[in-house]
Amino acid sequence: MDDVKNSVINEVAIMAPQETVLYSKSFFAKELRKSRKLLVFSLLIPLLYETLTIWGTASLFYGSTTSTSLKRLTIYAVDLDGGFLGQEMLEGIRASLNSTPNPLGWQFDDSVNSDVMSRELVTDEQAWAVIQVNANASSSLDSALRSGNATYNPLSAIMLYYASARNQMSVGSAVLPAVLGVVNPLVAKFGAEHTTMFLGANTGNATAMQIALRCKGCLASPFAVQQVDLHPFDVPTAAGSVTVGLVFVSKQDDHGYRIHIPNNKASSY
């Protein structure tokens, strides 16, 4: 009877769940040499790959911002006016570039003789930007002063065409600041000169002055630059590049590495 009882007790003891001691080994235990090697490689190889990728892309980006590289960003200066403003603007740009170095590559091409050609220079990626003095810009201002045309718009004098979708960072951080840094002071200078010439030519002519004052913008700020983004970096344009970037980031950063060895202190994500 006792033998049967002992046999039953032994069977129950065997069938009873045994207490398992988890993480009984330290990370540097000899028994975990292979697991430790696997863990190190699974973490370091992706980290090394990501580091080299970031260094490579960062080198390309900062290398493109050097003065030598920026000279490849071609800017066209176009005169469709042929009058006071057009001639003075192109001469002023040349003088400004000679006196103060500009990082961009400026071009003066007389063969560009229409607004369509200026736009195509940008859309066909022959130029990063085109600064254009519009046709009849000078004569339109003179006509507005003589007739007192209150609808005269100073922005109709000069156009700045560009396409931010080509490279938003280059256009926003290099092209536009450099172009406007040259053009804006010249626009203000030539506007003031034109107003001075008009007032000097009509001194004592009260009728001409009264008519001219009807056009509020004709004397205060006769010329201005209208910026036109022919291909903006908007949501539809950005969707492709942003999607590719998100896929890359998710593939590189969403590593769910997990090594779990029962009964040993080796667990990592």
Secondary structure, DSSP 8 states (H G I E B T S, - for coil): -HHHHHHHHHHHHHHS------S-S-TT-GGGHHHHHHHHHHHHHHHHHHHHHHHHHHHHHHHTTSHHHHTTSEEEEEE---SHHHHHHHHHHHHHHHHS--SSEEEE-TT--SHHHHHHHHHTTS-SEEEEE-TTHHHHHHHHHHHT-TT--GGGSEEEEE-TTT-HHHIIIIIHHHHHHHHHHHHHHHHHHHHHHHHHHTTT-HHHHHHHTTSHHHHH----EEEEESS---HHHHHHHHHHHHHHHHHHH-----EE-TTSS-EE-
